[in-house]
Amino acid sequence: MSTRDGGRLTLRAIEVFVAVVEEGSLASAAQRLGASPSSVFQQLTNLETALGARLIDRAARPFALTPAGAVFLKRALTILDEATGAMSELAEMALSSLPRLRLAIVEDFDADVTPGLVAGLSRAMPDCAISVQSGPSHQNLAALETRAVDMVVVAEGEAALPEWIEAHPILREPYVLVTARALVAGDDPLAALGTAPLVRYAPSLMMGQQIDAHLQRLRLSPARPFAFDSNHAVLATVAAVRGWAIATPLGFLSAPRLHESLDLHRLPFAAFGRSLSLFARKGVMGALPGQVAARLREEIARRVLPAAAAAAPWLAGEVRIEGEVPGVTPLASARHGP
């Protein structure tokens, strides 16, 4: 696609420019955009020709903005936000016209919630290309910041949210104790935990940081800790080494094949929990983030809450949805025609 048409710029060329700046290389930008490096190079060259200015110093490693590029970047980011906002406003009138929706969701939802969410969205928006990537909260937030995705579902941290984020609460759940089967017996679970190895979530993960901070506040120093960045790896290792972990009900439910080898308990010390929310760039997607959040809550009410109560009856009141769960969301009635 040419960037010039009677001297006019294209939105695609601006998107390519921003991707190159944020990724730091043509190859990484091409991968993010699903394009070839040669086409990214051509778009960038055409954009510079149309503007009559060099935007990126290609001799620098990584690429560096020229003074003109730094000025244009501010405008380019505004243009992309405005374009996304315009598409969202039009989509509110007819959601089936939204061309694409890119989501990043915590892996805990992979088994049940995400497929149901995507199926519902695809029925409401039949012509929309919906893509979903799964990953830890910090990676999902980075993808939202770089505009690689439109919305994310993540665990909220303790730090205040940046001003550019809008938040839609989804779920609140407690942290729980997961142990190897029959590891804990009697009235003093801490005695068994004192000699069994702890299997930790890696400190690079938001929940790993929360758990480590809580243990430090309690002045607990568990024996021989292992650390993993995968929920399934944590639970499988708990079973394999006859150990224990502090996890979440969602994490436990996401590994059903391991349930016969594990036990689920309340924490034998001070309780704490985490909240999951849907984040989007503030004011960019219109009402759509709220609608997607409502549909997520419906899926959680249908699939997660009954499964949590079946796994441990005491979880029935402790895993709870945050926000309203309407009977019919705007998305459900947005499709036109039969």
N, C-alpha and C positions, 0 to 999 in steps of 0.2 A: 504494500500500500504506500503510495507516495504521501509524503508529509505536505507537499505543496499542491494547492489547487487554486490558482490565481492568487498566490501569496498567503493563503490561509493555512492554519495549523490544524492538525488532527489530534483528537483526544488520545488515540493510541500512542502517538509519538511522545506526548507528555507523560503518559503512563510508563513508557519505556525509559525515559529520562529519569524519572523518580526511582524506578526499580534499579537502574544502574548505580545511582548515587547511594541508595540505601544498602545495596548488596556489595558494592565496592568492586565489582568486576562484571564484564560482559557475560561471561559464562554463567555466573550465579544469577544474574538478572534474567538470562534466557531460560534457565531452569525454572525460576519462579513464575515466569510468564508463559511457560509452555511453548517457547519459540526457539528458533535456531540462533546461535551466536551471530551468524552473518546477517540475519534479518534485524536483530537488535542493533548491530553496528550501523546498518543502513538507515534505520529509523532515527538513530541518534545523529548521524551525519546530515540527514535531510532536515531535521529539526534545527540544527545549527545553521544550515544554509538558509532556511526560511527566516530565522531570527537575525541573521547577519552577524553572529557572534559565536565564538568558541565557548562552550559551556563547561567542558571537562578537559582537564590536562591529562591526556592519555599517557604521557611519559612518566607520570608519578605512579608509584606502587604502594598502596592501592590508588586507584584513580582519585584525583583531587578536583574539586570545583575551582573554576576560574572565578574572578570577581563577578563577571557577568552571570556565570552559572549560579553563584550564591544568591544573586538578586532574583533570577528567574525561578529558583527552587521554591521560594516563598510563594510566588504566584502559582506555580505548578501544583503545589499541595492544595491551595485554595480551590483551584479549578477542579481537581479530582474530587474533593469533598462536595463541591457544588454539583458536579455531575452525578455523583452517587445519590445525593439528596434529591435531585430532580427525578432520577429513576425511581427512587423510593416513593416520592409523592405521586407519581403516575401509577405506581404499583398499588398504592392504597385505593385508587379508583378502579383498577383492574389488576389484581395480583397476578393473574395468569400472564401478564405481559412482562413481568420482571425477567430479564435475560439470564441472570445468574445469581446464586447465593452461595457464599463460601463460609463454612462453619469449621471451628476447631473446638473439640469437646474432650473433656477428661476421659481417660480410658475406662473408668468405672462404669460408664454408660454403654460401652461397646456392645455387650451381649444382648440387651433387651431394649433399652430406652432409645438409643440412637436409631436403630432400624425402624422402630415405630414412628419416631419423629419424622424421619426422612420420607416414609411412606405417606404420612399425613400431609406433609408439605408438598409432595409431588402431586397428590390428588388436587390440592388447592391451587397449585401453580404448575399446570401440566407442561407449559412451555419453558419453564425455568430450569437451567442446568444447575443442579445442586451438588456440591462437592463437600465432603466431610473429611477432616484429618483428625487423628487422635493423638494426644500427647499430654505431658504434664503441664500443670498450670503456667509455669514460668515460660515455657515455649509457646503456649497458646497466646499468652499476653504479648510476647514479642512479635508474633505473627499479626496480631491486631494493630500493634503500634506501627508496623511497617506497611500496613494496608494489604498484607498478603491474604487476609481473611476479612470478612465483614462482621462476624460475631464470634464470640467465644463463650464457652461454659467452663468456669474455673473455680477453684477454691479461693476464697477471699483471704488475704493475709492481714497482718496487724497494721501495716502501714496505710496511711490515707490514700485514697484513690486519686490519680491525676485528674485535673480539671476536664480533660478532654474525653473522659469515660462516662457513660451512663450505665447504671447498674440495675438489674432486675433480679431480685432475690428468687431463688428456686427451692432450696432444700437446706435443712439444718439436721445434722446427725451427730451423735456422740462418738468419741473414740472408744473402742472396745478392746478387750484383751482376747487375743487368739492364741491358743496353745496347741501343742501336739495332743492327740487324744489321750485322755486319762493322766495327763501330766500333773494336773492340779487335783488334789483330793483333800478332804477335810476342811476345817474352818480357817486355815491359815495359808492362803494361796501365795503370799509373799515368800514363805519359806521355800516352796518349790521353785519360785522364780529366781531366788537368790543363787541357786546352783545351776540352773538351766541357761543355755545361751540365748541372748537377745538377738533377734533378727530385725535390723533397722531398715527404715526407708532412707535412701541416700540423702545427705544433707543438702544436695543440690535441689531437691524437691521441696516444695512449700510445706507439705505435710511432714516431711522429715525434719525440717527446721522447727515446726510447731511441737512435734513430739520431743525432740531433743531439748528444747527450751523448757518444756513442762517437766521432764525428768530432772533437769538441772535445778529447777525451782524446788523440787521435792528432795533434792540431794540424794538421788538414786544413781548408783553406778553399777549397772548390770554386767554380768560376766560375759566375756568373749563375744563381743558384738560382731555380727555380720551386717553388711549394708548392700542394698540393691536399689535400682531405680525403676523396678517393675513390680507392680502389685502381685502378679502371679508368681514371680520369682521369690518374693518375700514369703508368701504363704506356703509355697512348695518347700522352701528351705526350713520353715518352722516344722513341717511334718518330717522332713528328712533327718534333721539333727536333734529332734525331740526338744525343741526350743519354744520360744514365745515371741509375740510381736504385739505392738500397739497398732491397731489398724482401724478401719471404719466398717460399718455394716455394708456399705456399698462395695467396698473392696472384698469383703468376705463373700458376698453374693455373686461377685463376678467370677469366682473360681469354684463352680459347683462340683467339679470332679474331685476336688480336694476335701470336700466336707466330711467324708467318712474318716479322714485322718486327723481332723481338727475339732477342737471344742471352742465355743464362744462364751465369754464371760463378761460381766460388768468389770470395770476397772477396780482393782482392790485398793486404790488410793484416790486422791482428789480427781473428780471428773472434769473433763473438758471436751470440746467438740469443734466442729468446723462448719462453715456455711458455703454453699455453692451458689453462684450467681451467673446470670448471662450478662456479658459486657458487650457494648458496642461503642462506636465513636459517637459522641454526643451530637444530636441534631442532624446526623447524616442519613440515617435509615428511616426517618420518620417514625410511624407507629409500628413498623414491622418487628423490631426487637421485642416489644411488649407482647405482640401476638405470638411470636415464636416461643417466648418464655411461658406464656399461658399454655401452649400446646405441650411444652416440656413437662409442666406440672401435671397435666392430664395423664401423660405417659407414666410419670412417676407414681401417681395415685393408683393407676391401673396395674402396674407391674412391680414396682419396688416395695411399696408399703405392705401389701399382703405377703410378699416373700420374706420381708424382714420379720414380720410378726410370726411367720411359720418357723423361721430359723431360731428365734428366741422370743417368746411371748412378751418378755419385759421390754422389748424394743418397740412395741406397738405405739406407745405414747412418746417415745424418745426420738424416733426418726419422723420428722414432720415436714410438711410442705410449707414454704414461706411464700405468701402472696395468694391471690385468688385463683380458684380453679373453676372457671365458668363452665356451664353445661355445653354451650356452643360458642366457640371462639370466633372472632371475625374471619379468621382464615378458613374456618369450616364452611362458611357461607359465601366465600368470595368467588368461587368458581362460577362462571357463566355457562348457561346452556344446560342440557339435560345431564 
